[in-house]
Amino acid sequence: YKTTTPLLPFCQTLKSSFMKKVITYGTFDLLHHGHIRLLERARALGDHLTVAVSTDEFNLGKGKVCTYTYSERAHILEAIRYVDEVIPETNWEQKITDVKEREIDVFVIGDDWEGKFDFLKEHCEVVYLPRTAGISTTQIKSSLSES
């Protein structure tokens, strides 16, 4: 059987059309086991996990100063087995565009954001995951500054 259509691109297109895609957003500074649990649970909801990481400029606009630069945080996340892709988060409004353009099926975020992203429900499933008790970047930074 001969075909004029290259088989590999065709198979990749076919696979991606059946793949359940998940996305989450965050700063991911001072990575800790709570972050890893979030990424693990988010990835378990689908076949492909995209992590949108807040850029340094976006964080400054929110009044946040990170210990690690965007590129360092992105590099760390790319090394985690649950993460398939890392993209920059540059503004609050990009979520709808990301969901549509990347054909996202599930948007996942911590339950401290409960209800704030319900507007995405017309485009994908929205899941608020419980935070890991007893750990946060804020808590780590506070503990380090007391030392």
C-alpha positions, 0 to 999 in steps of 0.5 A: 500500500502506497500513500502520498501522506507522510505517516509520522505527521499523520500519526502525531496529528491523530494522537494529539486529537485523542489526547486529553490535555491539562493546563495549570498556572503558577509562579513555582518559586522555591519548588516544594512537595506541595508543588510536586503533588499539584503537578502529579495530580494535574497530570493524572487528569490527562495525557499531557500537562502544560504548565504556564509559569508567571514571568518575572515581569508579570510577577512584578506587576503583581508585587511579587519578587521571586528567588529564581528567574523565570528561565530558572523556574521554567528549567526546573519544571521542564525536568519534572516527569509530570510536566510535558510543556512549559510556557510563559504566563505574561498576563491574567487574560491569556488563559482563554487564549491558551485553552482555545489555542492549545485545545485544553480539556482540563484547567487545574489550579489550587483550591485557594483560587476556588471560583475565580476561574469558573469563566473557563467552564464554557471552554473546558473542565475546571478543577480546583485541587486541594492545597497540600497542608503545612507547606507554601512558598510564603511559609518557606520564605518567612522561615528563611528570613527568621533564620 
